[in-house]
Amino acid sequence: MSMKLAYVNVFVTDLQRSVAFFESTLGLQVKMQSQDFGYASFATEHVGFALAQTEDKSLTGRHTGVGFAVADLPGMHESLVAKGVAFTMQPEKQPWGGFMAMFQDPDGNVYYLDQMDQE
C-alpha cells in the first residue's frame, strides 16, 4: 500500500479576500467555494490547494512550506510586484541549485515561488 500527497490546506482569516488574491492576483482557478463551510479549493495539478477560514489568528501569518512552480521566475516576480504582492525574498539562486523567491498572501502566510527548470 502506498500514499500520495493529495492536498494542502492553508488557513486564512477572510475567505473572500484570500480567494480574490489567489484567483485575481495569482491566476489560480477556483474549483469549489463555500462561504458556509469557510473553504475554497483551486484547480491545481498533481496536489490540491485549498483555503480554510479560521478565526484563530495564531494559525495564519506563518511560513506555509507550500511552493508554486513557474516557468519564468523573474517575469512572474515582476508581474506580481506590479499587482502589489509582497515578497519576503527576492528571486535568487540558491546554494543548492534552485532559483526561488518567497511571497505573502493577505494574511501574511509565506509561500515559495520556484523556477523548477534551472540548470
N, CA, C and O atoms as CSV, one atom per row, in Angstrom:
chain,resi,resn,atom,element,x,y,z
A,1,MET,N,N,0.849,-1.181,0.000
A,1,MET,CA,C,0.000,0.000,0.000
A,1,MET,C,C,0.891,1.239,0.000
A,1,MET,O,O,1.893,1.277,0.714
A,2,SER,N,N,0.538,2.254,-0.794
A,2,SER,CA,C,1.321,3.479,-0.814
A,2,SER,C,C,0.411,4.686,-0.636
A,2,SER,O,O,-0.798,4.618,-0.855
A,3,MET,N,N,1.021,5.784,-0.234
A,3,MET,CA,C,0.285,7.033,-0.056
A,3,MET,C,C,0.821,8.071,-1.023
A,3,MET,O,O,1.995,8.054,-1.391
A,4,LYS,N,N,-0.065,8.981,-1.431
A,4,LYS,CA,C,0.309,10.128,-2.241
A,4,LYS,C,C,-0.228,11.369,-1.552
A,4,LYS,O,O,-1.308,11.341,-0.961
A,5,LEU,N,N,0.516,12.446,-1.626
A,5,LEU,CA,C,0.017,13.706,-1.109
A,5,LEU,C,C,-1.106,14.170,-2.018
A,5,LEU,O,O,-0.910,14.312,-3.225
A,6,ALA,N,N,-2.280,14.407,-1.453
A,6,ALA,CA,C,-3.456,14.744,-2.245
A,6,ALA,C,C,-3.779,16.240,-2.236
A,6,ALA,O,O,-4.154,16.797,-3.267
A,7,TYR,N,N,-3.635,16.890,-1.083
A,7,TYR,CA,C,-3.991,18.294,-0.994
A,7,TYR,C,C,-3.301,18.957,0.189
A,7,TYR,O,O,-2.826,18.299,1.113
A,8,VAL,N,N,-3.264,20.283,0.126
A,8,VAL,CA,C,-2.718,21.118,1.184
A,8,VAL,C,C,-3.751,22.191,1.480
A,8,VAL,O,O,-4.267,22.830,0.563
A,9,ASN,N,N,-4.053,22.392,2.752
A,9,ASN,CA,C,-4.947,23.465,3.178
A,9,ASN,C,C,-4.134,24.526,3.896
A,9,ASN,O,O,-3.251,24.202,4.691
A,10,VAL,N,N,-4.422,25.784,3.625
A,10,VAL,CA,C,-3.790,26.900,4.312
A,10,VAL,C,C,-4.880,27.712,4.989
A,10,VAL,O,O,-5.916,27.991,4.386
A,11,PHE,N,N,-4.651,28.092,6.243
A,11,PHE,CA,C,-5.640,28.856,6.993
A,11,PHE,C,C,-5.572,30.346,6.650
A,11,PHE,O,O,-4.492,30.920,6.513
A,12,VAL,N,N,-6.742,30.950,6.517
A,12,VAL,CA,C,-6.889,32.382,6.230
A,12,VAL,C,C,-7.996,32.933,7.116
A,12,VAL,O,O,-8.851,32.185,7.589
A,13,THR,N,N,-7.978,34.253,7.339
A,13,THR,CA,C,-8.997,34.844,8.206
A,13,THR,C,C,-10.183,35.407,7.438
A,13,THR,O,O,-11.262,35.575,8.007
A,14,ASP,N,N,-10.002,35.697,6.167
A,14,ASP,CA,C,-11.076,36.262,5.348
A,14,ASP,C,C,-11.088,35.499,4.021
A,14,ASP,O,O,-10.300,35.785,3.120
A,15,LEU,N,N,-11.982,34.539,3.918
A,15,LEU,CA,C,-12.005,33.650,2.754
A,15,LEU,C,C,-12.192,34.420,1.449
A,15,LEU,O,O,-11.460,34.183,0.488
A,16,GLN,N,N,-13.145,35.326,1.400
A,16,GLN,CA,C,-13.400,36.055,0.148
A,16,GLN,C,C,-12.180,36.854,-0.296
A,16,GLN,O,O,-11.832,36.852,-1.477
A,17,ARG,N,N,-11.531,37.534,0.641
A,17,ARG,CA,C,-10.341,38.319,0.321
A,17,ARG,C,C,-9.228,37.405,-0.203
A,17,ARG,O,O,-8.552,37.742,-1.175
A,18,SER,N,N,-9.041,36.265,0.435
A,18,SER,CA,C,-7.982,35.338,0.036
A,18,SER,C,C,-8.281,34.666,-1.295
A,18,SER,O,O,-7.378,34.480,-2.110
A,19,VAL,N,N,-9.528,34.303,-1.521
A,19,VAL,CA,C,-9.905,33.723,-2.817
A,19,VAL,C,C,-9.629,34.742,-3.919
A,19,VAL,O,O,-9.090,34.392,-4.969
A,20,ALA,N,N,-9.996,35.995,-3.684
A,20,ALA,CA,C,-9.734,37.041,-4.678
A,20,ALA,C,C,-8.242,37.170,-4.954
A,20,ALA,O,O,-7.846,37.350,-6.105
A,21,PHE,N,N,-7.408,37.082,-3.921
A,21,PHE,CA,C,-5.964,37.167,-4.089
A,21,PHE,C,C,-5.446,36.023,-4.955
A,21,PHE,O,O,-4.713,36.256,-5.916
A,22,PHE,N,N,-5.820,34.793,-4.621
A,22,PHE,CA,C,-5.310,33.643,-5.363
A,22,PHE,C,C,-5.902,33.544,-6.768
A,22,PHE,O,O,-5.245,33.065,-7.692
A,23,GLU,N,N,-7.136,33.996,-6.922
A,23,GLU,CA,C,-7.769,33.931,-8.241
A,23,GLU,C,C,-7.352,35.124,-9.116
A,23,GLU,O,O,-6.824,34.931,-10.211
A,24,SER,N,N,-7.581,36.328,-8.647
A,24,SER,CA,C,-7.339,37.512,-9.474
A,24,SER,C,C,-5.868,37.896,-9.557
A,24,SER,O,O,-5.380,38.265,-10.626
A,25,THR,N,N,-5.168,37.812,-8.448
A,25,THR,CA,C,-3.774,38.244,-8.429
A,25,THR,C,C,-2.828,37.159,-8.922
A,25,THR,O,O,-1.956,37.427,-9.747
A,26,LEU,N,N,-2.993,35.921,-8.419
A,26,LEU,CA,C,-2.081,34.846,-8.804
A,26,LEU,C,C,-2.550,34.060,-10.025
A,26,LEU,O,O,-1.753,33.376,-10.667
A,27,GLY,N,N,-3.838,34.153,-10.347
A,27,GLY,CA,C,-4.345,33.484,-11.543
A,27,GLY,C,C,-4.755,32.035,-11.362
A,27,GLY,O,O,-4.892,31.311,-12.348
A,28,LEU,N,N,-4.957,31.589,-10.116
A,28,LEU,CA,C,-5.438,30.221,-9.904
A,28,LEU,C,C,-6.942,30.170,-10.157
A,28,LEU,O,O,-7.659,31.129,-9.871
A,29,GLN,N,N,-7.406,29.067,-10.683
A,29,GLN,CA,C,-8.831,28.897,-10.983
A,29,GLN,C,C,-9.541,28.259,-9.789
A,29,GLN,O,O,-9.116,27.214,-9.297
A,30,VAL,N,N,-10.618,28.885,-9.327
A,30,VAL,CA,C,-11.404,28.337,-8.219
A,30,VAL,C,C,-12.116,27.078,-8.703
A,30,VAL,O,O,-12.771,27.079,-9.746
A,31,LYS,N,N,-11.978,26.029,-7.944
A,31,LYS,CA,C,-12.635,24.748,-8.250
A,31,LYS,C,C,-13.951,24.656,-7.487
A,31,LYS,O,O,-14.971,24.250,-8.045
A,32,MET,N,N,-13.927,25.034,-6.210
A,32,MET,CA,C,-15.105,24.978,-5.348
A,32,MET,C,C,-14.937,26.022,-4.259
A,32,MET,O,O,-13.838,26.229,-3.745
A,33,GLN,N,N,-16.045,26.680,-3.912
A,33,GLN,CA,C,-16.006,27.655,-2.828
A,33,GLN,C,C,-17.299,27.571,-2.040
A,33,GLN,O,O,-18.384,27.543,-2.621
A,34,SER,N,N,-17.187,27.530,-0.707
A,34,SER,CA,C,-18.361,27.519,0.148
A,34,SER,C,C,-18.122,28.451,1.326
A,34,SER,O,O,-17.328,28.151,2.217
A,35,GLN,N,N,-18.811,29.575,1.322
A,35,GLN,CA,C,-18.705,30.503,2.438
A,35,GLN,C,C,-19.270,29.864,3.706
A,35,GLN,O,O,-18.771,30.116,4.803
A,36,ASP,N,N,-20.320,29.026,3.560
A,36,ASP,CA,C,-20.914,28.355,4.720
A,36,ASP,C,C,-19.915,27.475,5.445
A,36,ASP,O,O,-19.915,27.413,6.674
A,37,PHE,N,N,-19.062,26.792,4.689
A,37,PHE,CA,C,-18.055,25.913,5.288
A,37,PHE,C,C,-16.713,26.623,5.471
A,37,PHE,O,O,-15.798,26.066,6.078
A,38,GLY,N,N,-16.589,27.845,4.953
A,38,GLY,CA,C,-15.343,28.578,5.071
A,38,GLY,C,C,-14.205,27.881,4.355
A,38,GLY,O,O,-13.106,27.749,4.893
A,39,TYR,N,N,-14.475,27.433,3.131
A,39,TYR,CA,C,-13.496,26.607,2.415
A,39,TYR,C,C,-13.563,26.895,0.920
A,39,TYR,O,O,-14.640,27.083,0.354
A,40,ALA,N,N,-12.406,26.925,0.302
A,40,ALA,CA,C,-12.327,27.080,-1.153
A,40,ALA,C,C,-11.150,26.280,-1.662
A,40,ALA,O,O,-10.075,26.296,-1.063
A,41,SER,N,N,-11.347,25.578,-2.769
A,41,SER,CA,C,-10.247,24.828,-3.380
A,41,SER,C,C,-10.016,25.357,-4.793
A,41,SER,O,O,-10.889,25.973,-5.404
A,42,PHE,N,N,-8.817,25.095,-5.282
A,42,PHE,CA,C,-8.409,25.608,-6.584
A,42,PHE,C,C,-8.043,24.463,-7.508
A,42,PHE,O,O,-7.610,23.403,-7.055
A,43,ALA,N,N,-8.215,24.676,-8.794
A,43,ALA,CA,C,-7.884,23.671,-9.808
A,43,ALA,C,C,-6.377,23.732,-10.052
A,43,ALA,O,O,-5.896,24.535,-10.852
A,44,THR,N,N,-5.653,22.882,-9.360
A,44,THR,CA,C,-4.203,22.800,-9.492
A,44,THR,C,C,-3.844,21.393,-9.946
A,44,THR,O,O,-4.619,20.454,-9.764
A,45,GLU,N,N,-2.676,21.259,-10.532
A,45,GLU,CA,C,-2.236,19.945,-10.999
A,45,GLU,C,C,-1.521,19.198,-9.877
A,45,GLU,O,O,-0.877,19.808,-9.023
A,46,HIS,N,N,-1.638,17.898,-9.890
A,46,HIS,CA,C,-0.891,16.978,-9.030
A,46,HIS,C,C,-1.287,17.014,-7.557
A,46,HIS,O,O,-1.680,15.985,-7.007
A,47,VAL,N,N,-1.194,18.169,-6.908
A,47,VAL,CA,C,-1.536,18.282,-5.490
A,47,VAL,C,C,-2.579,19.382,-5.345
A,47,VAL,O,O,-2.407,20.478,-5.878
A,48,GLY,N,N,-3.651,19.095,-4.633
A,48,GLY,CA,C,-4.702,20.084,-4.433
A,48,GLY,C,C,-4.253,21.193,-3.500
A,48,GLY,O,O,-3.440,20.975,-2.603
A,49,PHE,N,N,-4.788,22.381,-3.719
A,49,PHE,CA,C,-4.506,23.532,-2.871
A,49,PHE,C,C,-5.831,24.151,-2.470
A,49,PHE,O,O,-6.687,24.399,-3.319
A,50,ALA,N,N,-6.004,24.403,-1.170
A,50,ALA,CA,C,-7.263,24.957,-0.684
A,50,ALA,C,C,-7.021,25.925,0.461
A,50,ALA,O,O,-5.967,25.915,1.097
A,51,LEU,N,N,-8.020,26.759,0.708
A,51,LEU,CA,C,-8.004,27.714,1.806
A,51,LEU,C,C,-9.094,27.343,2.788
A,51,LEU,O,O,-10.204,26.996,2.384
A,52,ALA,N,N,-8.790,27.413,4.070
A,52,ALA,CA,C,-9.759,27.132,5.123
A,52,ALA,C,C,-9.820,28.343,6.044
A,52,ALA,O,O,-8.808,28.754,6.613
A,53,GLN,N,N,-11.013,28.910,6.185
A,53,GLN,CA,C,-11.172,30.100,7.018
A,53,GLN,C,C,-11.117,29.733,8.486
A,53,GLN,O,O,-11.667,28.716,8.908
A,54,THR,N,N,-10.441,30.578,9.265
A,54,THR,CA,C,-10.349,30.384,10.706
A,54,THR,C,C,-10.435,31.728,11.406
A,54,THR,O,O,-10.080,32.757,10.830
A,55,GLU,N,N,-10.900,31.722,12.634
A,55,GLU,CA,C,-10.879,32.933,13.455
A,55,GLU,C,C,-9.634,32.946,14.337
A,55,GLU,O,O,-9.342,33.952,14.983
A,56,ASP,N,N,-8.901,31.836,14.366
A,56,ASP,CA,C,-7.698,31.709,15.185
A,56,ASP,C,C,-6.503,32.288,14.426
A,56,ASP,O,O,-5.907,31.614,13.586
A,57,LYS,N,N,-6.161,33.536,14.726
A,57,LYS,CA,C,-5.086,34.219,14.007
A,57,LYS,C,C,-3.717,33.599,14.265
A,57,LYS,O,O,-2.763,33.901,13.548
A,58,SER,N,N,-3.605,32.749,15.263
A,58,SER,CA,C,-2.318,32.084,15.500
A,58,SER,C,C,-2.027,31.046,14.409
A,58,SER,O,O,-0.896,30.573,14.296
A,59,LEU,N,N,-3.036,30.689,13.606
A,59,LEU,CA,C,-2.853,29.725,12.523
A,59,LEU,C,C,-2.470,30.388,11.202
A,59,LEU,O,O,-2.241,29.702,10.206
A,60,THR,N,N,-2.401,31.721,11.190
A,60,THR,CA,C,-2.067,32.456,9.965
A,60,THR,C,C,-0.784,33.253,10.183
A,60,THR,O,O,-0.263,33.327,11.296
A,61,GLY,N,N,-0.285,33.845,9.100
A,61,GLY,CA,C,0.883,34.693,9.211
A,61,GLY,C,C,2.168,33.934,9.433
A,61,GLY,O,O,3.061,34.400,10.140
A,62,ARG,N,N,2.264,32.760,8.827
A,62,ARG,CA,C,3.442,31.922,9.033
A,62,ARG,C,C,3.920,31.342,7.717
A,62,ARG,O,O,3.239,31.426,6.695
A,63,HIS,N,N,5.080,30.767,7.760
A,63,HIS,CA,C,5.650,30.107,6.589
A,63,HIS,C,C,4.858,28.820,6.360
A,63,HIS,O,O,4.742,27.987,7.259
A,64,THR,N,N,4.313,28.663,5.149
A,64,THR,CA,C,3.465,27.505,4.867
A,64,THR,C,C,4.240,26.289,4.381
A,64,THR,O,O,3.793,25.156,4.560
A,65,GLY,N,N,5.400,26.515,3.766
A,65,GLY,CA,C,6.127,25.421,3.128
A,65,GLY,C,C,5.534,25.034,1.787
A,65,GLY,O,O,5.985,24.069,1.169
A,66,VAL,N,N,4.526,25.769,1.324
A,66,VAL,CA,C,3.864,25.480,0.052
A,66,VAL,C,C,4.607,26.213,-1.060
A,66,VAL,O,O,4.895,27.405,-0.952
A,67,GLY,N,N,4.913,25.478,-2.130
A,67,GLY,CA,C,5.632,26.073,-3.244
A,67,GLY,C,C,4.832,26.030,-4.533
A,67,GLY,O,O,4.178,25.033,-4.838
A,68,PHE,N,N,4.891,27.112,-5.280
A,68,PHE,CA,C,4.280,27.202,-6.597
A,68,PHE,C,C,5.389,27.260,-7.638
A,68,PHE,O,O,6.341,28.027,-7.494
A,69,ALA,N,N,5.269,26.453,-8.685
A,69,ALA,CA,C,6.268,26.395,-9.747
A,69,ALA,C,C,5.868,27.287,-10.908
A,69,ALA,O,O,4.701,27.324,-11.300
A,70,VAL,N,N,6.829,27.999,-11.451
A,70,VAL,CA,C,6.610,28.861,-12.613
A,70,VAL,C,C,7.742,28.631,-13.614
A,70,VAL,O,O,8.831,28.192,-13.245
A,71,ALA,N,N,7.471,28.931,-14.878
A,71,ALA,CA,C,8.479,28.753,-15.917
A,71,ALA,C,C,9.454,29.924,-15.971
A,71,ALA,O,O,10.614,29.755,-16.347
A,72,ASP,N,N,8.980,31.117,-15.595
A,72,ASP,CA,C,9.797,32.330,-15.690
A,72,ASP,C,C,9.698,33.091,-14.370
A,72,ASP,O,O,8.831,33.950,-14.209
A,73,LEU,N,N,10.578,32.779,-13.437
A,73,LEU,CA,C,10.520,33.412,-12.118
A,73,LEU,C,C,10.702,34.929,-12.183
A,73,LEU,O,O,9.903,35.639,-11.572
A,74,PRO,N,N,11.708,35.473,-12.891
A,74,PRO,CA,C,11.837,36.929,-12.939
A,74,PRO,C,C,10.588,37.609,-13.523
A,74,PRO,O,O,10.153,38.646,-13.022
A,75,GLY,N,N,10.021,37.029,-14.570
A,75,GLY,CA,C,8.824,37.597,-15.174
A,75,GLY,C,C,7.627,37.546,-14.245
A,75,GLY,O,O,6.887,38.524,-14.130
A,76,MET,N,N,7.427,36.403,-13.574
A,76,MET,CA,C,6.309,36.281,-12.637
A,76,MET,C,C,6.502,37.205,-11.450
A,76,MET,O,O,5.544,37.831,-10.997
A,77,HIS,N,N,7.709,37.303,-10.943
A,77,HIS,CA,C,8.005,38.207,-9.831
A,77,HIS,C,C,7.649,39.641,-10.202
A,77,HIS,O,O,6.979,40.336,-9.438
A,78,GLU,N,N,8.092,40.080,-11.366
A,78,GLU,CA,C,7.810,41.437,-11.834
A,78,GLU,C,C,6.302,41.676,-11.950
A,78,GLU,O,O,5.801,42.725,-11.543
A,79,SER,N,N,5.591,40.703,-12.503
A,79,SER,CA,C,4.137,40.818,-12.666
A,79,SER,C,C,3.431,40.907,-11.316
A,79,SER,O,O,2.527,41.724,-11.142
A,80,LEU,N,N,3.835,40.077,-10.368
A,80,LEU,CA,C,3.183,40.071,-9.058
A,80,LEU,C,C,3.518,41.318,-8.244
A,80,LEU,O,O,2.657,41.835,-7.533
A,81,VAL,N,N,4.745,41.804,-8.335
A,81,VAL,CA,C,5.103,43.051,-7.658
A,81,VAL,C,C,4.246,44.189,-8.195
A,81,VAL,O,O,3.788,45.034,-7.425
A,82,ALA,N,N,4.026,44.222,-9.507
A,82,ALA,CA,C,3.188,45.258,-10.121
A,82,ALA,C,C,1.743,45.183,-9.612
A,82,ALA,O,O,1.029,46.186,-9.610
A,83,LYS,N,N,1.321,43.995,-9.182
A,83,LYS,CA,C,-0.032,43.817,-8.640
A,83,LYS,C,C,-0.079,44.040,-7.134
A,83,LYS,O,O,-1.133,43.887,-6.517
A,84,GLY,N,N,1.059,44.403,-6.536
A,84,GLY,CA,C,1.090,44.709,-5.108
A,84,GLY,C,C,1.421,43.548,-4.198
A,84,GLY,O,O,1.285,43.677,-2.981
A,85,VAL,N,N,1.852,42.418,-4.734
A,85,VAL,CA,C,2.192,41.261,-3.900
A,85,VAL,C,C,3.493,41.556,-3.150
A,85,VAL,O,O,4.471,42.021,-3.735
A,86,ALA,N,N,3.484,41.279,-1.851
A,86,ALA,CA,C,4.665,41.495,-1.005
A,86,ALA,C,C,5.574,40.271,-1.058
A,86,ALA,O,O,5.126,39.144,-0.845
A,87,PHE,N,N,6.831,40.497,-1.339
A,87,PHE,CA,C,7.824,39.424,-1.354
A,87,PHE,C,C,8.714,39.531,-0.128
A,87,PHE,O,O,9.205,40.612,0.198
A,88,THR,N,N,8.918,38.415,0.545
A,88,THR,CA,C,9.813,38.372,1.697
A,88,THR,C,C,11.218,37.976,1.280
A,88,THR,O,O,12.169,38.144,2.043
A,89,MET,N,N,11.351,37.447,0.058
A,89,MET,CA,C,12.652,37.130,-0.508
A,89,MET,C,C,12.569,37.332,-2.010
A,89,MET,O,O,11.699,36.763,-2.670
A,90,GLN,N,N,13.454,38.126,-2.544
A,90,GLN,CA,C,13.507,38.374,-3.979
A,90,GLN,C,C,14.032,37.137,-4.703
A,90,GLN,O,O,14.655,36.288,-4.065
A,91,PRO,N,N,13.805,37.002,-6.009
A,91,PRO,CA,C,14.321,35.849,-6.742
A,91,PRO,C,C,15.843,35.772,-6.618
A,91,PRO,O,O,16.563,36.736,-6.882
A,92,GLU,N,N,16.297,34.610,-6.214
A,92,GLU,CA,C,17.745,34.419,-6.135
A,92,GLU,C,C,18.106,32.953,-6.279
A,92,GLU,O,O,17.352,32.055,-5.904
A,93,LYS,N,N,19.276,32.751,-6.831
A,93,LYS,CA,C,19.833,31.407,-6.990
A,93,LYS,C,C,20.203,30.897,-5.596
A,93,LYS,O,O,20.814,31.614,-4.805
A,94,GLN,N,N,19.829,29.667,-5.313
A,94,GLN,CA,C,20.101,29.075,-4.012
A,94,GLN,C,C,21.398,28.271,-4.044
A,94,GLN,O,O,21.779,27.765,-5.100
A,95,PRO,N,N,22.082,28.144,-2.912
A,95,PRO,CA,C,23.338,27.382,-2.864
A,95,PRO,C,C,23.168,25.928,-3.326
A,95,PRO,O,O,24.115,25.310,-3.812
A,96,TRP,N,N,21.959,25.395,-3.170
A,96,TRP,CA,C,21.703,24.009,-3.547
A,96,TRP,C,C,21.288,23.891,-5.013
A,96,TRP,O,O,21.000,22.795,-5.493
A,97,GLY,N,N,21.256,25.038,-5.735
A,97,GLY,CA,C,20.991,24.997,-7.161
A,97,GLY,C,C,19.638,25.514,-7.600
A,97,GLY,O,O,19.435,25.768,-8.787
A,98,GLY,N,N,18.716,25.676,-6.683
A,98,GLY,CA,C,17.390,26.154,-7.038
A,98,GLY,C,C,17.368,27.646,-7.319
A,98,GLY,O,O,18.324,28.358,-7.011
A,99,PHE,N,N,16.281,28.116,-7.901
A,99,PHE,CA,C,16.051,29.526,-8.187
A,99,PHE,C,C,14.675,29.849,-7.651
A,99,PHE,O,O,13.681,29.367,-8.193
A,100,MET,N,N,14.585,30.657,-6.593
A,100,MET,CA,C,13.309,30.857,-5.934
A,100,MET,C,C,13.180,32.235,-5.305
A,100,MET,O,O,14.149,32.979,-5.157
A,101,ALA,N,N,11.936,32.544,-4.941
A,101,ALA,CA,C,11.563,33.746,-4.205
A,101,ALA,C,C,10.503,33.318,-3.194
A,101,ALA,O,O,10.037,32.179,-3.229
A,102,MET,N,N,10.122,34.216,-2.300
A,102,MET,CA,C,9.034,33.932,-1.364
A,102,MET,C,C,8.111,35.145,-1.301
A,102,MET,O,O,8.566,36.288,-1.280
A,103,PHE,N,N,6.794,34.874,-1.273
A,103,PHE,CA,C,5.804,35.951,-1.229
A,103,PHE,C,C,4.786,35.679,-0.139
A,103,PHE,O,O,4.695,34.572,0.391
A,104,GLN,N,N,4.005,36.737,0.192
A,104,GLN,CA,C,2.979,36.641,1.227
A,104,GLN,C,C,1.592,36.823,0.645
A,104,GLN,O,O,1.396,37.562,-0.321
A,105,ASP,N,N,0.621,36.128,1.257
A,105,ASP,CA,C,-0.788,36.358,0.935
A,105,ASP,C,C,-1.316,37.462,1.853
A,105,ASP,O,O,-0.553,37.977,2.669
A,106,PRO,N,N,-2.592,37.844,1.750
A,106,PRO,CA,C,-3.119,38.933,2.589
A,106,PRO,C,C,-3.064,38.668,4.096
A,106,PRO,O,O,-3.102,39.615,4.883
A,107,ASP,N,N,-2.974,37.390,4.518
A,107,ASP,CA,C,-2.872,37.074,5.941
A,107,ASP,C,C,-1.420,36.996,6.409
A,107,ASP,O,O,-1.165,36.729,7.583
A,108,GLY,N,N,-0.469,37.225,5.505
A,108,GLY,CA,C,0.936,37.134,5.878
A,108,GLY,C,C,1.502,35.729,5.806
A,108,GLY,O,O,2.639,35.497,6.218
A,109,ASN,N,N,0.712,34.774,5.277
A,109,ASN,CA,C,1.239,33.426,5.062
A,109,ASN,C,C,2.290,33.508,3.957
A,109,ASN,O,O,2.090,34.205,2.962
A,110,VAL,N,N,3.397,32.807,4.124
A,110,VAL,CA,C,4.510,32.882,3.176
A,110,VAL,C,C,4.557,31.622,2.321
A,110,VAL,O,O,4.391,30.509,2.820
A,111,TYR,N,N,4.788,31.818,1.014
A,111,TYR,CA,C,4.834,30.736,0.030
A,111,TYR,C,C,6.117,30.843,-0.789
A,111,TYR,O,O,6.680,31.926,-0.949
A,112,TYR,N,N,6.566,29.703,-1.303
A,112,TYR,CA,C,7.686,29.672,-2.241
A,112,TYR,C,C,7.165,29.928,-3.651
A,112,TYR,O,O,6.027,29.587,-3.974
A,113,LEU,N,N,8.000,30.525,-4.476
A,113,LEU,CA,C,7.766,30.676,-5.890
A,113,LEU,C,C,9.057,30.204,-6.560
A,113,LEU,O,O,10.089,30.869,-6.462
A,114,ASP,N,N,9.000,29.069,-7.233
A,114,ASP,CA,C,10.193,28.411,-7.770
A,114,ASP,C,C,10.172,28.300,-9.276
A,114,ASP,O,O,9.140,28.015,-9.882
A,115,GLN,N,N,11.331,28.531,-9.874
A,115,GLN,CA,C,11.530,28.196,-11.280
A,115,GLN,C,C,12.216,26.846,-11.276
A,115,GLN,O,O,13.393,26.733,-10.934
A,116,MET,N,N,11.468,25.822,-11.660
A,116,MET,CA,C,11.909,24.440,-11.474
A,116,MET,C,C,12.909,23.945,-12.515
A,116,MET,O,O,13.590,22.950,-12.266
A,117,ASP,N,N,13.025,24.593,-13.657
A,117,ASP,CA,C,13.867,24.060,-14.712
A,117,ASP,C,C,15.250,24.700,-14.786
A,117,ASP,O,O,15.883,24.663,-15.841
A,118,GLN,N,N,15.724,25.277,-13.707
A,118,GLN,CA,C,17.061,25.881,-13.693
A,118,GLN,C,C,18.134,24.802,-13.760
A,118,GLN,O,O,17.989,23.729,-13.175
A,119,GLU,N,N,19.196,25.094,-14.471
A,119,GLU,CA,C,20.309,24.142,-14.563
A,119,GLU,C,C,21.422,24.584,-13.662
A,119,GLU,O,O,22.457,23.922,-13.589
